Amino acid sequence: MLYWDYAAAAPPYEEVVQTMEQVMRKHFANPSSLHRAGEEADRLVKRAREVCAAALGVLPQEIVFTSGATESNNLAVKGAALQYQSRGRHIVTTELEHPSVYESCLQLQKLGWEISFIAPDSQGVVEPSRIAAAVRADTVLVSVMHVNNEIGTVQPLREIGRQVKAVNRRTLFHVDGVQGYGKLEVELRDWQADLYSLSAHKLRGPRGTGILYVREGVTLFPILTGGSQERGHRAGTENVPNIVASAKAVRMSGERRQEFTTRIRPLKTRLENYISRIPELVLNSSGDGAPHIVHFSYPGMKGEVMARRLEELGMAVATRSACSSRLAEPSRILLSMGRDTAAALGGIRISLGDGHTEQDIIQLEQALLAAVQSLKIAEGGMK
């Protein structure tokens, strides 16, 4: 079975697994404890914070460890809204966002906040001027993802940040960076980002650990209370093995970013060119998107049917983002781009990892053609 779902979860680096095991065996004490074992665990957490900060070009005290990007996004959106509601109760985001941002905004909407959801163009890119035009004097937060987790489009964050801050300097700018880090350049200061979310298991780290960059001077209303950990942003005993292993994954992914892009982008280009030549398939991703995500639709054929057929042929692919893959509804992302319901129900996401080779792509191409031909025959027989 060839695995093509790195955007959902990537296999951990061997060095990450080894680090986790070592820390679990030797440093099991609570880092908040005052005895020597606790202090040793606390030093490991502090060092991990320094490693992550260096990778992002920020200060160690600006790094908050969470249980994953879902929590990081919830804390960024709800924490900012609740903390700064005296400034206003208006948030600007896009129709492309991950459910952890999108549904956080919907939840706040039910509680009385006004949310402006900005639609993308037909390629899945949001025009910065449209976001800036929605910003008002009472806009507390703008939240935009770096790379869409379903179709791989890249948003122009530098220009978005510039235009948002030109309209209202006090409006906080949050970036969901889960699918961008380790694949594309990250420039938080240049983007004028105040908040930035990451998930370790997308970077070949362990599940259950996320990172939230909180610019110094920004305060968030804590969603989890009960302790003073993470400088009061997030209560709960720190998961020392996960945090240390996650920091290693962040460092390794950052160091290997250029190598990853140089090797994987040509494979993506080859695969997209091949898909575009199959008449039954419609390509939704674009060549100038992220280097690791390819997305297409088989209009009229449910994505789950295509995915199951590919799995029978030895290819593990996704129908959409992992958080939504078991839903039967059409893709919210594709609908926002103007695709019809048939295309939005028939989406397939292929996400590449650093271990993939050209020979793997050839096998995938062969499986795609075989799957389309067999499904076409089966569809004709049913008619």
WOQUIUR-V618681 format. One record per pair of residues at least 12 apart in sequence whose ideal C-beta (glycine too) atoms are under 10 Angstrom apart, sorted by the first residue. I is the first residue (numbers start at 1). J is the second residue. Records with the same first field share a line. If there is no record, write none. Layout:
I->J ; J
This chain:
1->311 ; 313 ; 314 ; 315 ; 316
2->310 ; 313 ; 314 ; 315 ; 316 ; 317 ; 355 ; 356 ; 360 ; 361 ; 363 ; 364 ; 367
3->315 ; 316 ; 317 ; 351 ; 353 ; 355 ; 356 ; 360
4->271 ; 294 ; 310 ; 315 ; 316 ; 317 ; 318 ; 348 ; 349 ; 350 ; 351 ; 352 ; 353 ; 356 ; 360 ; 361 ; 364 ; 367
5->307 ; 315 ; 316 ; 317 ; 318 ; 322 ; 325 ; 349 ; 350 ; 351 ; 352 ; 353
6->179 ; 202 ; 204 ; 264 ; 292 ; 293 ; 318 ; 350 ; 351 ; 352 ; 353 ; 354 ; 355 ; 356
7->147 ; 148 ; 149 ; 150 ; 152 ; 178 ; 179 ; 183 ; 202 ; 290 ; 292 ; 293 ; 295 ; 318 ; 321 ; 322 ; 349 ; 350 ; 351 ; 352 ; 353
8->149 ; 201 ; 202 ; 316 ; 318 ; 320 ; 321 ; 322 ; 323 ; 325 ; 349 ; 351
9->199 ; 201 ; 202 ; 204 ; 207 ; 322 ; 351
10->182 ; 200 ; 201 ; 202 ; 203 ; 204 ; 205 ; 249 ; 253 ; 292 ; 351 ; 353 ; 354 ; 355
11->201 ; 204 ; 353 ; 355
12->200 ; 201 ; 203 ; 204 ; 205 ; 206 ; 207 ; 245 ; 246 ; 248 ; 249
13->203 ; 204 ; 205 ; 245 ; 248 ; 249 ; 252 ; 253 ; 256 ; 354
14->204
15->204 ; 245 ; 248 ; 249 ; 252
16->200 ; 203 ; 204 ; 205 ; 206 ; 242 ; 244 ; 245 ; 246 ; 247 ; 248 ; 249 ; 252
17->204 ; 205 ; 206 ; 245
18->245 ; 248
19->205 ; 206 ; 241 ; 244 ; 245 ; 246 ; 247 ; 248 ; 249
20->205 ; 206 ; 240 ; 241 ; 242 ; 244 ; 245 ; 246 ; 248
21->241 ; 245
22->241 ; 244 ; 245
23->41 ; 44 ; 48 ; 239 ; 240 ; 241 ; 242 ; 243 ; 244 ; 245
24->240 ; 241 ; 242 ; 244 ; 245
25->241
26->40 ; 41 ; 44 ; 241
27->40 ; 41 ; 42 ; 43 ; 44 ; 45 ; 240 ; 241 ; 244
28->41 ; 240 ; 241
29->41 ; 42 ; 240
30->42 ; 237 ; 238 ; 240
31->43 ; 44 ; 45 ; 46 ; 229 ; 237 ; 238 ; 239 ; 240 ; 243
32->45 ; 227 ; 228 ; 229 ; 237 ; 238
33->237
40->240
41->237 ; 238 ; 240 ; 241 ; 243 ; 244
42->238 ; 240
44->238 ; 240 ; 241 ; 243 ; 244 ; 247
45->65 ; 229 ; 230 ; 238 ; 239 ; 240 ; 243 ; 244 ; 247
46->60
47->60 ; 243 ; 244 ; 247
48->60 ; 63 ; 65 ; 209 ; 211 ; 238 ; 240 ; 242 ; 243 ; 244 ; 245 ; 246 ; 247 ; 248 ; 250 ; 251
49->61 ; 62 ; 63 ; 64 ; 65 ; 211 ; 230 ; 243 ; 247
50->63 ; 247
51->63 ; 243 ; 244 ; 246 ; 247 ; 248 ; 250 ; 251 ; 254
52->64 ; 65 ; 198 ; 200 ; 211 ; 213 ; 243 ; 246 ; 247 ; 248 ; 249 ; 250 ; 251 ; 254
53->211 ; 213 ; 247 ; 250
54->247 ; 250 ; 251 ; 254
55->181 ; 182 ; 186 ; 198 ; 211 ; 247 ; 250 ; 251 ; 252 ; 253 ; 254 ; 255 ; 257
56->177 ; 181 ; 186 ; 187 ; 188 ; 189 ; 193 ; 196 ; 198 ; 211 ; 213 ; 250 ; 254
57->186 ; 187 ; 188 ; 189 ; 190 ; 213 ; 254
58->188 ; 189 ; 193 ; 196 ; 213 ; 214 ; 215 ; 216
59->213 ; 215 ; 216
61->214 ; 216 ; 231
62->188 ; 194 ; 195 ; 196 ; 212 ; 213 ; 214 ; 215 ; 216 ; 217 ; 218 ; 231
63->196 ; 198 ; 211 ; 212 ; 213 ; 214 ; 230 ; 231 ; 247 ; 250
64->76 ; 79 ; 195 ; 197 ; 210 ; 211 ; 212 ; 213 ; 214 ; 220 ; 229 ; 230 ; 231 ; 232 ; 233 ; 234
65->200 ; 209 ; 210 ; 211 ; 212 ; 229 ; 230 ; 233 ; 234 ; 236 ; 238 ; 239 ; 240 ; 242 ; 243 ; 246 ; 247
66->197 ; 198 ; 199 ; 208 ; 209 ; 210 ; 211 ; 212 ; 223 ; 224 ; 230 ; 233 ; 234 ; 236 ; 239
67->199 ; 207 ; 208 ; 209 ; 210 ; 224 ; 234 ; 236 ; 239 ; 242
68->100 ; 178 ; 197 ; 198 ; 199 ; 200 ; 201 ; 202 ; 207 ; 208 ; 209 ; 210 ; 211 ; 242
69->98 ; 100 ; 101 ; 149 ; 176 ; 177 ; 178 ; 179 ; 197 ; 198 ; 199 ; 200 ; 201 ; 202 ; 209 ; 210 ; 211 ; 212
70->98 ; 99 ; 100 ; 101 ; 103 ; 104 ; 178 ; 197 ; 199 ; 210 ; 323
71->100 ; 197 ; 199 ; 208 ; 209 ; 210 ; 212 ; 223 ; 224 ; 234
72->100 ; 174 ; 176 ; 177 ; 178 ; 195 ; 196 ; 197 ; 198 ; 199 ; 209 ; 210 ; 211 ; 212 ; 213 ; 214 ; 234
73->97 ; 98 ; 99 ; 100 ; 101 ; 102 ; 103 ; 104 ; 143 ; 145 ; 174 ; 176 ; 178 ; 195 ; 197 ; 199 ; 210 ; 212
74->100 ; 101 ; 103 ; 104 ; 107 ; 197 ; 212 ; 223 ; 224
75->104 ; 195 ; 197 ; 210 ; 212 ; 214 ; 220 ; 221 ; 222 ; 223 ; 224 ; 230 ; 233 ; 234
76->100 ; 101 ; 104 ; 141 ; 143 ; 172 ; 174 ; 175 ; 176 ; 194 ; 195 ; 196 ; 197 ; 212 ; 213 ; 214 ; 218 ; 220 ; 223
77->91 ; 93 ; 97 ; 100 ; 101 ; 102 ; 103 ; 104 ; 105 ; 107 ; 108 ; 113 ; 115 ; 140 ; 141 ; 143 ; 172 ; 174 ; 176 ; 195 ; 197 ; 220 ; 223
78->104 ; 105 ; 107 ; 108 ; 111 ; 113 ; 141 ; 220 ; 221 ; 222 ; 223
79->104 ; 141 ; 172 ; 174 ; 195 ; 212 ; 214 ; 218 ; 219 ; 220 ; 221 ; 222 ; 223 ; 233 ; 234
80->140 ; 141 ; 143 ; 171 ; 172 ; 174 ; 194 ; 195 ; 214 ; 218 ; 219 ; 220 ; 221
81->104 ; 105 ; 107 ; 108 ; 111 ; 113 ; 115 ; 140 ; 141 ; 172 ; 220 ; 221
82->108 ; 111 ; 113 ; 140 ; 220 ; 221 ; 222 ; 223
83->140 ; 172 ; 218 ; 219 ; 220 ; 221 ; 222
84->140 ; 141 ; 170 ; 171 ; 172 ; 218 ; 219 ; 220 ; 221
85->108 ; 111 ; 112 ; 113 ; 138 ; 140 ; 221
86->140
87->137 ; 138 ; 139 ; 140 ; 141 ; 168 ; 170 ; 171 ; 172
88->113 ; 114 ; 136 ; 137 ; 138 ; 139 ; 140 ; 141 ; 168 ; 170 ; 171
89->108 ; 109 ; 111 ; 112 ; 113 ; 114 ; 115 ; 138 ; 139 ; 140
90->113 ; 114 ; 115 ; 116 ; 134 ; 135 ; 136 ; 137 ; 138 ; 139 ; 140 ; 141 ; 171
91->104 ; 105 ; 108 ; 109 ; 113 ; 114 ; 115 ; 116 ; 117 ; 134 ; 139 ; 140 ; 141 ; 142 ; 143 ; 171 ; 172 ; 174
92->105 ; 114 ; 115 ; 116 ; 117 ; 118 ; 130 ; 131 ; 132 ; 133 ; 134 ; 135 ; 136 ; 139 ; 140 ; 141 ; 142 ; 143 ; 144 ; 164 ; 171 ; 173
93->105 ; 115 ; 116 ; 117 ; 118 ; 126 ; 131 ; 134 ; 141 ; 142 ; 143 ; 144 ; 145 ; 174 ; 176
94->116 ; 117 ; 118 ; 119 ; 120 ; 124 ; 125 ; 126 ; 130 ; 131 ; 142 ; 143 ; 144 ; 145 ; 148 ; 155 ; 160 ; 336
95->117 ; 118 ; 119 ; 120 ; 124 ; 126 ; 332 ; 333 ; 335 ; 336 ; 337
96->117 ; 118 ; 119 ; 120 ; 124 ; 125 ; 126 ; 144 ; 145 ; 148 ; 149 ; 150 ; 151 ; 153 ; 155 ; 176 ; 332 ; 333 ; 336 ; 337
97->117 ; 143 ; 144 ; 145 ; 148 ; 149 ; 176 ; 332 ; 333 ; 336
98->143 ; 145 ; 148 ; 149 ; 150 ; 176 ; 178 ; 179 ; 197 ; 321 ; 323 ; 324 ; 333
99->149 ; 321 ; 323 ; 324 ; 327 ; 332
100->176 ; 178 ; 197 ; 199 ; 323
101->143 ; 144 ; 145 ; 174 ; 176 ; 197
102->115 ; 117 ; 143 ; 145 ; 332
103->323
104->143 ; 223
105->117 ; 141 ; 143
108->140 ; 141
113->140 ; 141
114->136 ; 138 ; 139
115->141 ; 143
116->130 ; 131 ; 133 ; 134 ; 135 ; 136 ; 139 ; 142
117->134 ; 336
118->130 ; 131 ; 132 ; 133 ; 134 ; 142 ; 144 ; 336
119->335 ; 336 ; 337 ; 338
120->148 ; 151 ; 153 ; 155 ; 333 ; 336 ; 337 ; 338
121->153 ; 336 ; 337 ; 338
122->337 ; 338 ; 339
123->151 ; 153 ; 284 ; 285 ; 286 ; 288 ; 289 ; 337 ; 338
124->148 ; 150 ; 151 ; 152 ; 153 ; 154 ; 155 ; 284 ; 285 ; 286 ; 289 ; 295 ; 333 ; 334 ; 336 ; 337 ; 338 ; 339
125->148 ; 153 ; 154 ; 155 ; 156 ; 286 ; 288 ; 289 ; 337
126->144 ; 145 ; 148 ; 153 ; 155 ; 156 ; 160 ; 336
127->155 ; 156 ; 159 ; 160 ; 163
128->144 ; 155 ; 156 ; 157 ; 158 ; 159 ; 160 ; 161 ; 162 ; 163 ; 164
129->159 ; 160 ; 163
130->160 ; 163
131->144 ; 155 ; 156 ; 159 ; 160 ; 161 ; 163 ; 164 ; 167 ; 173
132->159 ; 160 ; 161 ; 162 ; 163 ; 164 ; 165 ; 166 ; 167 ; 168 ; 171
133->163 ; 167
134->164 ; 167
135->163 ; 164 ; 165 ; 166 ; 167 ; 168 ; 171
136->167 ; 168 ; 171
137->167 ; 168 ; 170 ; 171
138->168 ; 170 ; 171
139->164 ; 167 ; 168 ; 170 ; 171 ; 172
140->168 ; 170 ; 171 ; 172
141->164 ; 171 ; 172 ; 173 ; 174 ; 194 ; 195
142->160 ; 161 ; 163 ; 164 ; 165 ; 167 ; 168 ; 171 ; 172 ; 173 ; 174 ; 175 ; 194
143->172 ; 173 ; 174 ; 175 ; 176 ; 195 ; 197
144->156 ; 157 ; 160 ; 161 ; 164 ; 173 ; 174 ; 175 ; 176 ; 191 ; 193
145->157 ; 174 ; 175 ; 176 ; 177 ; 178 ; 179 ; 180 ; 197
146->175 ; 176 ; 177 ; 178 ; 179 ; 180 ; 181 ; 183 ; 184 ; 186 ; 191 ; 193 ; 196 ; 197 ; 290
147->176 ; 177 ; 178 ; 179 ; 180 ; 181 ; 183 ; 184 ; 289 ; 290 ; 291 ; 292 ; 293
148->176 ; 179 ; 180 ; 285 ; 289 ; 290 ; 293 ; 295 ; 321 ; 333 ; 337
149->176 ; 178 ; 179 ; 180 ; 202 ; 290 ; 293 ; 318 ; 320 ; 321 ; 322 ; 323 ; 324 ; 333 ; 349 ; 351
150->179 ; 284 ; 285 ; 293 ; 295 ; 318 ; 319 ; 320 ; 321 ; 324 ; 331 ; 332 ; 333 ; 334 ; 347 ; 349 ; 351
151->283 ; 284 ; 285 ; 286 ; 289 ; 290 ; 293 ; 294 ; 295 ; 296 ; 320 ; 321 ; 331 ; 333 ; 334 ; 337 ; 347 ; 349
152->179 ; 183 ; 268 ; 284 ; 285 ; 286 ; 288 ; 289 ; 290 ; 291 ; 292 ; 293 ; 294 ; 295 ; 349 ; 350 ; 351
153->284 ; 285 ; 286 ; 288 ; 289 ; 290 ; 293 ; 295 ; 333 ; 337
154->179 ; 180 ; 183 ; 184 ; 286 ; 288 ; 289 ; 290 ; 291
155->175 ; 176 ; 180
156->191
157->173 ; 175 ; 177 ; 180 ; 184 ; 186 ; 187 ; 188 ; 190 ; 191 ; 192 ; 193
158->187 ; 190 ; 191 ; 192 ; 193
159->191
160->173 ; 175 ; 191 ; 192 ; 193
161->173 ; 175 ; 187 ; 188 ; 189 ; 190 ; 191 ; 192 ; 193 ; 194
162->190 ; 191 ; 192
163->192
164->192
165->191 ; 192 ; 194
166->192
169->192
171->194
172->193 ; 194 ; 195 ; 214 ; 215 ; 218 ; 220
173->188 ; 191 ; 192 ; 193 ; 194 ; 195 ; 196 ; 215
174->193 ; 194 ; 195 ; 196 ; 197 ; 212 ; 213 ; 214
175->188 ; 191 ; 193 ; 194 ; 195 ; 196 ; 197 ; 198 ; 213
176->195 ; 196 ; 197 ; 198 ; 199
177->191 ; 193 ; 195 ; 196 ; 197 ; 198 ; 199 ; 202 ; 211 ; 213
178->196 ; 197 ; 198 ; 199 ; 201 ; 202 ; 203 ; 210 ; 211 ; 321
179->199 ; 202 ; 290 ; 292 ; 293 ; 321 ; 351
180->196 ; 198 ; 202 ; 290
181->196 ; 197 ; 198 ; 199 ; 202 ; 203 ; 211 ; 250 ; 253 ; 254 ; 257
182->198 ; 202 ; 203 ; 204 ; 249 ; 250 ; 252 ; 253 ; 254 ; 255 ; 256 ; 257 ; 260 ; 261 ; 292 ; 354
183->202 ; 203 ; 253 ; 257 ; 260 ; 261 ; 264 ; 265 ; 290 ; 291 ; 292 ; 293 ; 352
184->257 ; 261 ; 289 ; 290 ; 291 ; 292
185->257 ; 258 ; 261
186->198 ; 213 ; 254 ; 257
188->213 ; 215
189->215
192->215
193->213 ; 215
194->213 ; 214 ; 215 ; 216 ; 217 ; 218
195->212 ; 213 ; 214 ; 215 ; 218 ; 220
196->211 ; 212 ; 213 ; 214 ; 215
197->210 ; 211 ; 212 ; 213
198->210 ; 211 ; 212 ; 213 ; 246 ; 249 ; 250 ; 253
199->211 ; 246
200->242 ; 243 ; 245 ; 246 ; 247 ; 248 ; 249 ; 250 ; 253
201->242 ; 246 ; 249
202->249 ; 253 ; 351
203->246 ; 248 ; 249 ; 250 ; 251 ; 252 ; 253 ; 254
204->248 ; 249 ; 250 ; 252 ; 253 ; 256 ; 353 ; 354 ; 355
205->242 ; 243 ; 245 ; 246 ; 247 ; 248 ; 249 ; 250 ; 252 ; 253
206->239 ; 241 ; 242 ; 243 ; 244 ; 245 ; 246 ; 248 ; 249
207->242 ; 246
208->239 ; 241 ; 242 ; 243 ; 246
209->238 ; 239 ; 241 ; 242 ; 243 ; 244 ; 245 ; 246 ; 247 ; 249 ; 250
210->234 ; 242 ; 246
211->243 ; 246 ; 247 ; 250
212->230 ; 233 ; 234
214->230 ; 231 ; 233
218->233
219->231 ; 232 ; 233
220->232 ; 233 ; 234
221->233
222->234 ; 235
223->235
224->236
253->354
256->354
257->291
259->354
260->291 ; 292 ; 352 ; 353 ; 354
261->290 ; 291 ; 292
262->291
263->291 ; 352 ; 354 ; 356 ; 357 ; 358
264->290 ; 291 ; 292 ; 352 ; 353 ; 354 ; 355 ; 356
265->287 ; 290 ; 291 ; 292 ; 352
266->291 ; 358 ; 361
267->291 ; 292 ; 294 ; 352 ; 356 ; 357 ; 358 ; 360 ; 361 ; 364
268->285 ; 287 ; 289 ; 290 ; 291 ; 292 ; 293 ; 294 ; 350 ; 351 ; 352 ; 356 ; 361
269->287 ; 291 ; 294
270->294 ; 358 ; 361 ; 362 ; 365
271->283 ; 285 ; 294 ; 296 ; 350 ; 352 ; 356 ; 360 ; 361 ; 362 ; 364 ; 365 ; 368
272->285 ; 286 ; 287 ; 289 ; 294 ; 295 ; 296 ; 350
273->287 ; 365
274->294 ; 361 ; 362 ; 364 ; 365 ; 366 ; 368 ; 369
275->294 ; 295 ; 296 ; 348 ; 350 ; 364 ; 365 ; 368 ; 369 ; 372
276->296
277->365 ; 369
278->296 ; 298 ; 365 ; 368 ; 369 ; 372 ; 373
279->372 ; 376
280->296 ; 297 ; 298 ; 299 ; 300 ; 301 ; 346 ; 369 ; 371 ; 372 ; 373 ; 375 ; 376 ; 379
281->296 ; 297 ; 298 ; 299 ; 301 ; 306 ; 346 ; 348 ; 368 ; 369 ; 372
282->295 ; 296 ; 297 ; 298 ; 299 ; 334 ; 339 ; 342 ; 343 ; 346 ; 347
283->295 ; 296 ; 297
284->296 ; 297 ; 331 ; 333 ; 334 ; 337 ; 339 ; 343 ; 344 ; 347 ; 348 ; 349
285->349 ; 350
290->351 ; 352
291->352
292->350 ; 351 ; 352 ; 353 ; 354 ; 356
293->349 ; 350 ; 351 ; 352
294->317 ; 348 ; 349 ; 350 ; 351 ; 352 ; 364
295->318 ; 320 ; 331 ; 333 ; 334 ; 347 ; 348 ; 349 ; 350 ; 351
296->343 ; 346 ; 347 ; 348 ; 349 ; 350 ; 368
297->331 ; 334 ; 339 ; 340 ; 342 ; 343 ; 344 ; 345 ; 346 ; 347 ; 348
298->342 ; 343 ; 345 ; 346 ; 347 ; 348 ; 368 ; 371 ; 372 ; 375 ; 376
299->339 ; 340 ; 341 ; 342 ; 343 ; 344 ; 345 ; 346 ; 347
300->342 ; 343 ; 345 ; 346 ; 375 ; 379
301->342 ; 345 ; 346 ; 348 ; 371 ; 372 ; 375 ; 376 ; 378 ; 379
302->319 ; 328 ; 330 ; 342 ; 345 ; 346 ; 347
303->317 ; 318 ; 319 ; 320 ; 325 ; 328 ; 330 ; 331 ; 344 ; 345 ; 346 ; 347 ; 348 ; 349
304->319 ; 325 ; 326 ; 328 ; 345 ; 346 ; 348
305->319 ; 345 ; 346 ; 371 ; 375 ; 378 ; 379
306->319 ; 346 ; 347 ; 348 ; 368 ; 371 ; 372 ; 375
307->319 ; 320 ; 325 ; 347 ; 348 ; 349 ; 371
308->371
309->367 ; 368 ; 370 ; 371 ; 372 ; 374 ; 375 ; 378
310->348 ; 350 ; 364 ; 367 ; 368 ; 370 ; 371 ; 372
311->367 ; 371
312->367 ; 370 ; 371 ; 374
313->363 ; 364 ; 366 ; 367 ; 368 ; 370 ; 371 ; 374
314->363 ; 364 ; 367
315->350 ; 360 ; 363 ; 364 ; 366 ; 367 ; 368 ; 371
316->350
317->348 ; 349 ; 350 ; 351 ; 364 ; 367 ; 368 ; 371
318->347 ; 348 ; 349 ; 350 ; 351
319->331 ; 345 ; 346 ; 347 ; 348 ; 349
320->332 ; 333 ; 334 ; 344 ; 347 ; 348 ; 349
321->333 ; 349
322->349
325->349
328->345
329->341 ; 344 ; 345
330->342 ; 343 ; 344 ; 345 ; 346 ; 347
331->343 ; 344 ; 345 ; 346 ; 347 ; 349
332->344
333->347
334->346 ; 347
348->368 ; 371
350->364 ; 368
352->364
